[in-house]
Amino acid sequence: MRIHFIAIGGAAMHNLAIALKINGHEVSGSDDQIFDPSRSRLANHGLLPEVMGWFPETISNHLDAIILGMHARPDNPELLRAQELGLKVYSYPEFVYEQSTEKTRVVIAGSHGKTTITSMILHVLKSLGKDFDYLVGAQIQGFDTMVRLSDAPIIVLEGDEYLSSPIDRRPKFHLYKPQIALISGIAWDHINVFPTWENYLEQFKIFFDQLEDGTLVYCQADEHLNELAAKAQPQLNQVAYATPKYKIENGVTTVEISGVEYRLAIFGEHNLQNMNGARLICEQIGVSTEQFMKSITNFTGAARRLEEIARNENTVVYKDFAHSPSKLKATTDAVKMQWPDRLLVACMELHTFSSLTKEFLAEYSGTMDRADMPIVFYKEETIAHKKLEPISVEEVKQSFGRDDLRVFTNTNELTAFLGQLDLQNKNLLMMSSGNFGGINIDEFGKDLIQS
């Protein structure tokens, strides 16, 4: 096939482009800006556009398909040309589904944990030598790309609830039509797309209904999932999971499954729930509990999901993608519970549209209560760029419900403050879907430990 990507630089988009080229398809793409790691990876595969921008003259009837990314606008010149010519325009989830109609489709959904659960499943299947395709939202150790499409009999898909494309306003996970699915939990997010809680919840109800007579694995600790499960169609096979029995000794978590203890590289109650959900999904596709647990013991996590970046005898520095309230609370609680005798310095960035919206800020109340030194960073320029109403330092403090909350709006002031901290017998947790205004978190964390 001859396939052109509009907005090829996106995380999923560039990985899909690479996967399709590896499969022998003729792939081209365009974008107005591409940053690393997408830029370097596209260049390595000969897919980096020679010139940035949109060029409608490159769109012609010789193309078999157009794949449209969310970064493009509905009035994109290349998109308009494709529509004028009557070419088939796919969102990437729609295209992935079209390539997977003959496979067993497993979809991992939920407001939090879906990347980690998907990564756990892929790790186990690979360690057992299984043949499978996948789409996951983060880079995983041992996997060259975040997407694989082949003639494998099964595909494991991370099912994001965000919109599919600028011209397809359906949530991505509505397009995959799975036979087997998991929902980890429901916590309001993406306020720019789902302005009310009811509207957001409705997307998961639709997903429930789409399963019909399939199998749904869900976390029974979530009251909203329990309510949806009680109203689900009777032919739906439901499998609930919870936090398994565990203990923590000297910063190491041991879990008990079926009467057997296993030492894990991961930690945190949310991750133990994630592991249990992944185990039950694997059970649905022929992997025994013993096989799963032996494989999962050396799983260290997906990129930027409670990822350890530096350590010495007295301090560990972690980074995490946490940005929504539920993720922030789960991650902060996890680090404090893993190291109860150490003070926790927890630093998070308000970076997403939702997190910087005044009406949404109240959702963060209590999310950093387990931190001994809570810190919040945001850039006033980011708020202006997103065309949102300005927020004050005092409003941020009130929203989190901590009088001792330190709030920074300047990157240099934040790094200076963290740099002068005595981290003896303390852990540092850096949480953001951004980079705190330009910090290389890996290098910064290592420098703090070494200094």
N, C-alpha and C positions, 0 to 999 in steps of 0.2 A: 504493500500500500504506500501511497504518497500522502504524507500527513504533515500538516502545518500547524504549529502551536502559536497562538496569539497570547502573549504574556508568558513566554517560555521560562522566565526566571524564577517562578514560584517554587516553593519547596516540593510540592507534589508534582507540579507540572514538569520541572526539569528532570526529576527522577523518572517519570513516565516516558518522557522523550528519550532519555538514555536507554531505558528498557526496550523501547520499540526499535531503536537503532540496533541494539545488540541482537534483536530478533530478526534483523535483516530488512526492516522497512526503510523507506526513504523519508527522512525526517528533516524538516526545516523549522525555523522559529523566529520570532521577533519580540522585542520588548523595548521600553523606553529607558529602563535602568535595570541593571542586574548586579547584585552584590554577592560576595563570597558567603558561603561555599558554593552557591549555585554557579557563579561565574567561572571559577576554576574547574569545576566538574564538567560543565558544558564545554569548556575549551579543551579539556583532556579527551573528550569524545568527538571533537570536531563539530560541535553544535552551537558554539557561541556565535551570535550574529556579528557580522563584520562591522556593522554600523548600528547604533542604537536608534530606535524610532519605529514608526509605522509606515509601511510601504504598500499601499493598496495595489500597485501595479504588479506585485509579486503573486497576487491571488488570481488564479485562473482555473479553467475547467480541467486542467490536468491533475488537480488535487483530488484525492479520494475522500479526504476528511479534513475538517478544521476542528481543533480542540481549543476551546476558549477558557482562559484563566480568569479568576476573580479580579486580578489587578487591572484588567482592561475595563473600559467604560462602554456603555451601550452604544455610544456614537463613535466607537473606534473605527478609523477609516478602513482597516483591513476587514473588520467584521461587516461593515456596511457593504463592502465590495463582494464579500462571500455571500451575503444575503441577496444581493442584486443578481448574482449568477445562479442562485438556487442551490449552492453547495450545502452539504450536510454539516451542520455546526453542532459539535458535542460539547458538553461540559465534561471534565475528566471523570467524574463518577459515572456519568452516562456511558462514556466510552468503555470504561473498565467493565461495567455490567455487560455491554454488548459482547465483549471478549470472553465473558465468563458464563454464558447462558447454559453451557453443557456441564458446568462444574457444580460441586457442592459448595455453596457460598456460606461462609461463616462471617458474621458481622459483629464487631465489638463496639458498643455504643455507650453513652453516658456522659454526664457533664464533667466527670473527673475520672482519671485512671485508665481511660481507654487505650492510650498509647502504651502504657506500661503493661496492661493485660495482653494486648496484641503482641508486644515484644516478647513477653514470657512464652506465649504459645509458639511463636516463630523459633525462639531459642530451643524449646523442647523438641519441636518437630525436626529441626535441623540436626540436633544432637542424636536423634534416633534414625537419621538417614531417610526421612520421609520426603516424598516428592510433593511440593505444594507451591502455589503462587501466593502473592501477598501484596498488600498496600498498607504502609504504616507511616505515622506522622513524625517520626524521628529517626535519626541514624542509629543503627544498632550494631554493636561490635560483632564482626564476623559476616556482615552483610554489605555488599558493595553498593547496592542501591536500596531505596525505600519502596521500590515497586518491582515486582516480577510478574510477567505474563508468559505462559508457556502452554504446553498441552497437559500440565499436571491435572489430576482429577479434583483437586480441592483448592479453594482460594480463601485466605483469611484477610478480611478487610477492616481497617479502622474506620468506623462509621461516624463521621463528624456531623453535627447538627447544623453547621453553618451553611450558607447558601451555596448552590452548585456553580452558578456563573452569573454574570451581570444580566443575562437574559433568561435565566432559569432560576426562579426564586424559590425552588423547592430545597429543603435541607438535603445535604448529600446522602444521609443514611436512608432517605426515602427511596432512593433510586436503585439500591443494590438487591432488593427482594431476596433476603436470605432464607435458607431452610433451617439454619441454626444461628441463634443470636444471643448476645449477652448485653444487659444494661447494668452498669456499675452503680448508678445513682443519678438523681435529678436535682440540680441546684441552679437556679436562674442565672443565665449568662447571656452574652450577646444582646445587650439591651438596645443596641442600634438597629437590630433586626427584629427582635422579639420584645416589644416595648412593655409588655405586661407578663407577670408570672403565668397567668392563665394561657396566654398565647404560646409561651415557651413549653408549658406542660402538654399542650395539645399536640405538639410535634412528636412527643414520645407515645402518646395515645395512638396516633396514626401509625407509628412504627409497630406498636403492639398488634394493631388490627391487621397489618400487612402480613404478619407471620402466619395467620390462619391455623393450619394444622402442623406447623413446624415445632421446633423446640426453643424455649426461651430460658436462659440461665440469668438469674437476677439476684441482687444483694438484698436480703431480707431486712437489713438494718435501715433501709430507706423506706420511710412510711409512705411516700408517694408511689413507690414501686409496688408496695403491698396493696395499695388501693387499686392501682391499675390491674394488678394480677388477679384480684378478686373479681373484677368485672370483665376479664378476658374471655374469649370464646372457649367453650368447654373442650374443644378438640385440641387446643394448644397444650403441648407438653411443657409443664413448668418445673424448673429445678432451682430451688433457692439455696443461697450460700451465706455464710457468716464468717466472723473472725475465728480462726482455729485456735486451739489452746497453744500458748507459747510462754517462753520465759526469756529474760534478758540477763546475761552475766558478762561483765567486763566489756560492754559495748558490742556483744554478739548475741543475735537472736536465734533461739532454737525453737522449732515448731514441732508439735506432735500431730501426726496424721495417721489414722488407723492403728494407733498404739505404737507407732515407731517415731523416734525423734530424729530430726534433720536440722543440722546447722546451716543457716542461710547467710548469704552475702548481703541481702537486702534487709530492711527493717521498717518499722512503723506499722501501726494497726491497719492503716489504709492499704499498705502494700501486702500485708498478710491476707486481707480480704481479696485484693487483686489476684494474688496467687491462688487462692481457693477457687475463685471464679475461672481462672485460666485452667486449673486442674479439671474442673467439671466440663469445660468446653472440650478439652483434649479427650476426656472420657467419651464424649459423644462421637468422636472421630477415631476411636479405636486405640487410644493410649491408656494403659492401666495407671492406677494411682502410683504404684511402685516405680514404673518407668518415668512418670512425670516428676516425682519427688527426687529421684536420683539425678535427673537432668537439671532440675531447677536450682539445686544447691549452689551451683557456680554461676548463676545469673546475677550480674552486678547492676542491671538496670539499663534503661534507655538513656540516651544523651539528654543531659539537663534535667533528669528526674532523680532528685536526691543524689546527685553525682558528687563523689568525693574528689576534690581537686588539690588538697594539700593536707598533710598530717605530720605532727611530731608527737612526742610523748605526752604533751599536755593539751593539745589543741587539734581539732579537725575543722577544716573549712569545706563547706558544701555549697553547691549551687543547685537551683531548682527553677523550673519553668512556672512555678506557682504564681498566679496573678488574680484568679477569682477568689472570692471569700472562702468557699469550701476547700479549695486546694491550699490556700494559705494556712488555714487552721490545721488541716491534716498534716502538712509538712512541718509546721512549727511544733505541733504536739509530738510528732514522731521523733524529731531530734532531741527534744527535751526528755522524752521517755527513754530513749536509747542511752542517754548520758545524764542521768538525774543528778549526779554529784558535780556536774560542771555548769557554770553559768552559760546561758544561751544569749548571744547577740544575734538578733534576727533582723535583717534588713530587707525590705521589699520595695519594689518600684511600682507606683501607679502609672501604668503605661497604656493600657487598652482603652478603647472608647468607653466601655462600661465603667471601668474603674475610675475614670476621670470625670464621670457625670455626677453632678451634685445629688440627683435623686437616688443614685445607686450607692453612694458612699456609705449610707447607713447600714448596708448589708455587711460591712466589715466590722461591725461592733463585736467585740469579744474574740476576734480571730487570732490575735497575737497575745492572748492572756498568759500563755505558757512561756513567753519570752521574758527573760530577766532584763534585757535591754532592747526594747522594740524601737526600730528605726524605719521611717517611711521617706522615700525620695520621690519627687516628681519634678518634671520640667514645665515651667510656665509656657515655654515655646511649644511644647507638645500639645498642650491644651488649646493654644491659639491655632495651631496647625489643624487640629481636629474640629475647629470652629465651635468649641464648647464654652460655656460660661465659666469665667475664672473661679478658682477655689482658693481659699485662704489657708494658711498654716493652721489657724485656730479651728477651722471647719474640719480639717483632716483629723486633728486631735480629738475633737468631739465625736467624730464618726467611729473611730477605733475604740473610744471609751477608755483611754489610758492617759492620765494626767502627765505621766512621765515619758510619753512618746516623744522622741526626737524627730523633727521633720526637717529635711533638707531639700532645697530647690536648686542647688549649685553642685555640680559634680566635683569640683576641686575641693569644696568645703567638706563634702562627704568623705572623699578619699583621705583628706587630711585628718579628719576626726577618727576614722577607722585606723589610720596609720599610727596614731599616737596611743591607741588603746593597749593596755597590758592584757594580752590574750592568755596569760598563764591560767591554766585550769578553766578555760572558756572555749566554747565552740562558736564559730561564725557561720551563719546561714544567709546566703545571698539569693533572693527570690525575685525573678522578673522574667517577662516575656520579651524584654528589651535588653539593654546593656548599661543602664544607669547613666545615660548620657555620653557613652563612649568608653567605658571601662573595659579592658580586657580582663574579665573576671578570673580566668585561669592564672594569668601572670600575676595579677594583683594579689590573689589568695596565696600563691606560693611566696611572693615577696614578703607578705605579712608574717608568714611562718618562719622565714629565714632571717628576718631582721631582728 
